[in-house]
Amino acid sequence: MSYGRVSNQAVFFPELSLEAKGLYAILCSLCGTKNYCYPSVQTLVQLSGKSRSTVQRLLAELSSKGVIKRCFDPQKNLTITVHLMDKK
């Protein structure tokens, strides 16, 4: 069994919805010991059980609150890169 480390920055941020906190936990698990990961939206849809539009809305929520940073990485040919802001 493996574990993901979830930052208190998101867990105790009252302005984040519970769904956004859940997606953040998934992202933390995907990052492992690093502070970034490269999941596709489709991967996040499958892992969360949410619709594509819901996952995109939640990513936008996390990004707008400064909990994650979304970037495009042309070398990896992916549409989303997630950088967790305070994960160490």
BAZA-738394 format. One record per residue: x, y, z of N, C-alpha, C, O in turn. Coordinates in steps of 0.02 Angstrom, whole numbers, plus 50000, padded with zeros to 5 digits. Layout:
N
+-------+-------+-------+-------+-------+-------+-------+-------+-------+-------+-------+-------+
:  n_c1 :  n_c2 :  n_c3 : ca_c1 : ca_c2 : ca_c3 :  c_c1 :  c_c2 :  c_c3 :  o_c1 :  o_c2 :  o_c3 :
+-------+-------+-------+-------+-------+-------+-------+-------+-------+-------+-------+-------+
:     X :     Y :     Z :     X :     Y :     Z :     X :     Y :     Z :     X :     Y :     Z :
...
+-------+-------+-------+-------+-------+-------+-------+-------+-------+-------+-------+-------+
//
This chain:
88
+-------+-------+-------+-------+-------+-------+-------+-------+-------+-------+-------+-------+
:  n_c1 :  n_c2 :  n_c3 : ca_c1 : ca_c2 : ca_c3 :  c_c1 :  c_c2 :  c_c3 :  o_c1 :  o_c2 :  o_c3 :
+-------+-------+-------+-------+-------+-------+-------+-------+-------+-------+-------+-------+
: 50042 : 49942 : 50000 : 50000 : 50000 : 50000 : 50044 : 50062 : 50000 : 50094 : 50065 : 50037 :
: 50027 : 50111 : 49960 : 50066 : 50173 : 49959 : 50022 : 50230 : 49985 : 49961 : 50226 : 49985 :
: 50054 : 50282 : 50005 : 50021 : 50339 : 50035 : 50041 : 50403 : 49999 : 50095 : 50407 : 49971 :
: 49997 : 50452 : 50001 : 50013 : 50519 : 49976 : 50012 : 50568 : 50033 : 49972 : 50562 : 50079 :
: 50055 : 50616 : 50030 : 50060 : 50667 : 50082 : 50021 : 50728 : 50058 : 50038 : 50757 : 50007 :
: 49971 : 50748 : 50096 : 49928 : 50804 : 50076 : 49945 : 50865 : 50119 : 49949 : 50860 : 50180 :
: 49956 : 50920 : 50086 : 49976 : 50982 : 50120 : 49918 : 51012 : 50159 : 49860 : 51010 : 50137 :
: 49934 : 51040 : 50216 : 49884 : 51077 : 50255 : 49860 : 51139 : 50219 : 49805 : 51164 : 50234 :
: 49899 : 51164 : 50172 : 49879 : 51223 : 50134 : 49810 : 51213 : 50102 : 49770 : 51259 : 50102 :
: 49797 : 51155 : 50077 : 49733 : 51142 : 50045 : 49682 : 51115 : 50095 : 49624 : 51134 : 50093 :
: 49704 : 51071 : 50139 : 49657 : 51039 : 50185 : 49620 : 51090 : 50229 : 49560 : 51084 : 50240 :
: 49656 : 51140 : 50253 : 49626 : 51188 : 50298 : 49609 : 51255 : 50265 : 49600 : 51305 : 50299 :
: 49605 : 51256 : 50199 : 49588 : 51317 : 50162 : 49512 : 51320 : 50156 : 49483 : 51283 : 50116 :
: 49479 : 51362 : 50196 : 49406 : 51362 : 50198 : 49372 : 51382 : 50132 : 49314 : 51367 : 50121 :
: 49408 : 51416 : 50089 : 49379 : 51438 : 50026 : 49378 : 51384 : 49972 : 49349 : 51394 : 49919 :
: 49409 : 51327 : 49985 : 49409 : 51271 : 49938 : 49351 : 51225 : 49951 : 49335 : 51209 : 50009 :
: 49318 : 51203 : 49898 : 49264 : 51154 : 49906 : 49293 : 51087 : 49927 : 49352 : 51073 : 49916 :
: 49251 : 51046 : 49956 : 49272 : 50979 : 49976 : 49294 : 50938 : 49916 : 49342 : 50899 : 49920 :
: 49261 : 50947 : 49859 : 49281 : 50912 : 49797 : 49351 : 50933 : 49776 : 49391 : 50891 : 49755 :
: 49366 : 50997 : 49780 : 49433 : 51022 : 49761 : 49486 : 50992 : 49807 : 49541 : 50975 : 49785 :
: 49470 : 50987 : 49871 : 49517 : 50957 : 49918 : 49529 : 50884 : 49902 : 49585 : 50859 : 49909 :
: 49477 : 50849 : 49880 : 49484 : 50779 : 49860 : 49528 : 50773 : 49798 : 49571 : 50728 : 49796 :
: 49519 : 50816 : 49750 : 49561 : 50814 : 49690 : 49633 : 50830 : 49708 : 49680 : 50801 : 49681 :
: 49642 : 50877 : 49753 : 49709 : 50895 : 49776 : 49743 : 50834 : 49808 : 49803 : 50823 : 49797 :
: 49706 : 50796 : 49846 : 49734 : 50735 : 49877 : 49756 : 50685 : 49824 : 49808 : 50653 : 49831 :
: 49717 : 50679 : 49771 : 49736 : 50635 : 49715 : 49800 : 50660 : 49683 : 49845 : 50620 : 49669 :
: 49805 : 50725 : 49672 : 49865 : 50754 : 49642 : 49926 : 50742 : 49687 : 49980 : 50725 : 49662 :
: 49917 : 50750 : 49752 : 49973 : 50737 : 49798 : 49996 : 50665 : 49794 : 50056 : 50651 : 49795 :
: 49949 : 50619 : 49788 : 49967 : 50548 : 49782 : 50005 : 50535 : 49718 : 50052 : 50495 : 49717 :
: 49985 : 50567 : 49664 : 50019 : 50559 : 49600 : 50090 : 50588 : 49601 : 50134 : 50565 : 49565 :
: 50100 : 50639 : 49642 : 50166 : 50671 : 49646 : 50216 : 50628 : 49684 : 50276 : 50632 : 49672 :
: 50193 : 50586 : 49729 : 50240 : 50546 : 49769 : 50284 : 50591 : 49810 : 50259 : 50632 : 49849 :
: 50349 : 50584 : 49803 : 50397 : 50624 : 49842 : 50416 : 50688 : 49806 : 50454 : 50729 : 49834 :
: 50392 : 50698 : 49746 : 50408 : 50759 : 49708 : 50354 : 50812 : 49720 : 50303 : 50797 : 49751 :
: 50366 : 50872 : 49697 : 50317 : 50925 : 49705 : 50280 : 50940 : 49640 : 50251 : 50994 : 49632 :
: 50281 : 50893 : 49593 : 50247 : 50902 : 49529 : 50226 : 50835 : 49502 : 50252 : 50783 : 49521 :
: 50179 : 50837 : 49456 : 50158 : 50777 : 49421 : 50127 : 50798 : 49355 : 50114 : 50857 : 49343 :
: 50117 : 50750 : 49311 : 50093 : 50764 : 49244 : 50031 : 50722 : 49226 : 50032 : 50686 : 49176 :
: 49978 : 50727 : 49265 : 49920 : 50686 : 49248 : 49879 : 50717 : 49191 : 49875 : 50778 : 49186 :
: 49851 : 50676 : 49151 : 49804 : 50702 : 49101 : 49737 : 50713 : 49135 : 49723 : 50684 : 49188 :
: 49696 : 50754 : 49105 : 49629 : 50764 : 49132 : 49592 : 50698 : 49133 : 49555 : 50683 : 49180 :
: 49601 : 50657 : 49082 : 49568 : 50592 : 49079 : 49589 : 50547 : 49137 : 49547 : 50512 : 49165 :
: 49652 : 50549 : 49155 : 49675 : 50510 : 49214 : 49640 : 50535 : 49277 : 49618 : 50494 : 49318 :
: 49635 : 50600 : 49285 : 49602 : 50628 : 49343 : 49527 : 50612 : 49344 : 49498 : 50601 : 49397 :
: 49496 : 50609 : 49285 : 49426 : 50589 : 49280 : 49418 : 50518 : 49305 : 49373 : 50503 : 49344 :
: 49462 : 50474 : 49282 : 49458 : 50403 : 49302 : 49470 : 50394 : 49376 : 49435 : 50355 : 49409 :
: 49520 : 50428 : 49404 : 49538 : 50419 : 49474 : 49486 : 50451 : 49521 : 49475 : 50426 : 49576 :
: 49456 : 50505 : 49500 : 49409 : 50541 : 49543 : 49337 : 50517 : 49536 : 49297 : 50525 : 49582 :
: 49321 : 50487 : 49479 : 49252 : 50468 : 49467 : 49207 : 50526 : 49449 : 49146 : 50519 : 49447 :
: 49237 : 50583 : 49435 : 49200 : 50644 : 49417 : 49200 : 50652 : 49342 : 49239 : 50620 : 49306 :
: 49157 : 50695 : 49317 : 49154 : 50708 : 49245 : 49213 : 50752 : 49225 : 49245 : 50784 : 49267 :
: 49227 : 50753 : 49160 : 49281 : 50795 : 49133 : 49270 : 50868 : 49151 : 49317 : 50902 : 49172 :
: 49209 : 50892 : 49144 : 49196 : 50963 : 49158 : 49205 : 50978 : 49233 : 49228 : 51032 : 49251 :
: 49187 : 50931 : 49275 : 49197 : 50941 : 49347 : 49271 : 50943 : 49365 : 49292 : 50985 : 49403 :
: 49310 : 50897 : 49336 : 49382 : 50897 : 49349 : 49413 : 50962 : 49325 : 49455 : 50991 : 49359 :
: 49394 : 50986 : 49267 : 49421 : 51049 : 49242 : 49401 : 51108 : 49287 : 49442 : 51153 : 49299 :
: 49339 : 51107 : 49311 : 49317 : 51160 : 49357 : 49357 : 51157 : 49422 : 49376 : 51210 : 49448 :
: 49369 : 51097 : 49448 : 49406 : 51090 : 49510 : 49480 : 51111 : 49502 : 49509 : 51142 : 49547 :
: 49509 : 51094 : 49445 : 49578 : 51116 : 49432 : 49581 : 51192 : 49428 : 49628 : 51222 : 49454 :
: 49531 : 51223 : 49397 : 49529 : 51296 : 49394 : 49521 : 51326 : 49463 : 49551 : 51377 : 49479 :
: 49480 : 51294 : 49505 : 49472 : 51317 : 49574 : 49537 : 51314 : 49613 : 49557 : 51362 : 49645 :
: 49572 : 51257 : 49608 : 49636 : 51250 : 49643 : 49687 : 51300 : 49618 : 49726 : 51328 : 49656 :
: 49687 : 51310 : 49553 : 49734 : 51357 : 49523 : 49719 : 51429 : 49543 : 49764 : 51467 : 49560 :
: 49656 : 51448 : 49541 : 49637 : 51518 : 49557 : 49650 : 51535 : 49630 : 49661 : 51593 : 49647 :
: 49650 : 51485 : 49674 : 49664 : 51496 : 49745 : 49738 : 51491 : 49760 : 49759 : 51501 : 49817 :
: 49779 : 51475 : 49710 : 49852 : 51472 : 49719 : 49877 : 51408 : 49750 : 49934 : 51406 : 49772 :
: 49835 : 51357 : 49753 : 49856 : 51293 : 49783 : 49898 : 51253 : 49735 : 49944 : 51218 : 49755 :
: 49882 : 51256 : 49671 : 49922 : 51224 : 49619 : 49939 : 51274 : 49566 : 49910 : 51328 : 49562 :
: 49986 : 51257 : 49524 : 50005 : 51297 : 49466 : 50001 : 51252 : 49405 : 50033 : 51199 : 49404 :
: 49963 : 51273 : 49356 : 49955 : 51233 : 49295 : 49998 : 51262 : 49240 : 49999 : 51323 : 49230 :
: 50035 : 51219 : 49205 : 50079 : 51240 : 49152 : 50073 : 51192 : 49093 : 50046 : 51137 : 49101 :
: 50097 : 51212 : 49037 : 50101 : 51168 : 48979 : 50173 : 51148 : 48969 : 50217 : 51190 : 48969 :
: 50185 : 51084 : 48960 : 50252 : 51058 : 48950 : 50256 : 51026 : 48881 : 50237 : 50968 : 48873 :
: 50281 : 51063 : 48831 : 50283 : 51036 : 48763 : 50328 : 50975 : 48755 : 50316 : 50934 : 48711 :
: 50379 : 50968 : 48797 : 50424 : 50910 : 48792 : 50389 : 50846 : 48812 : 50403 : 50792 : 48784 :
: 50343 : 50850 : 48859 : 50307 : 50790 : 48881 : 50244 : 50780 : 48841 : 50210 : 50729 : 48847 :
: 50227 : 50829 : 48798 : 50170 : 50824 : 48754 : 50105 : 50812 : 48794 : 50062 : 50774 : 48772 :
: 50099 : 50846 : 48851 : 50040 : 50841 : 48893 : 50008 : 50909 : 48899 : 50041 : 50960 : 48891 :
: 49945 : 50910 : 48914 : 49910 : 50974 : 48919 : 49909 : 51003 : 48989 : 49890 : 51061 : 48997 :
: 49930 : 50965 : 49038 : 49929 : 50991 : 49106 : 49989 : 50967 : 49146 : 50007 : 50909 : 49143 :
: 50020 : 51013 : 49181 : 50071 : 50997 : 49230 : 50047 : 51029 : 49295 : 50024 : 51086 : 49295 :
: 50052 : 50994 : 49348 : 50029 : 51021 : 49412 : 50088 : 51028 : 49458 : 50124 : 50980 : 49472 :
: 50100 : 51088 : 49483 : 50152 : 51101 : 49532 : 50117 : 51116 : 49598 : 50079 : 51165 : 49602 :
: 50130 : 51076 : 49648 : 50101 : 51089 : 49714 : 50144 : 51141 : 49748 : 50205 : 51133 : 49753 :
: 50114 : 51194 : 49770 : 50150 : 51252 : 49792 : 50193 : 51243 : 49855 : 50249 : 51269 : 49859 :
: 50168 : 51206 : 49904 : 50207 : 51203 : 49966 : 50227 : 51132 : 49986 : 50246 : 51121 : 50044 :
: 50222 : 51086 : 49941 : 50239 : 51016 : 49958 : 50315 : 51010 : 49962 : 50351 : 51034 : 49918 :
: 50340 : 50978 : 50015 : 50412 : 50971 : 50023 : 50431 : 50899 : 50030 : 50490 : 50883 : 50038 :
+-------+-------+-------+-------+-------+-------+-------+-------+-------+-------+-------+-------+
//
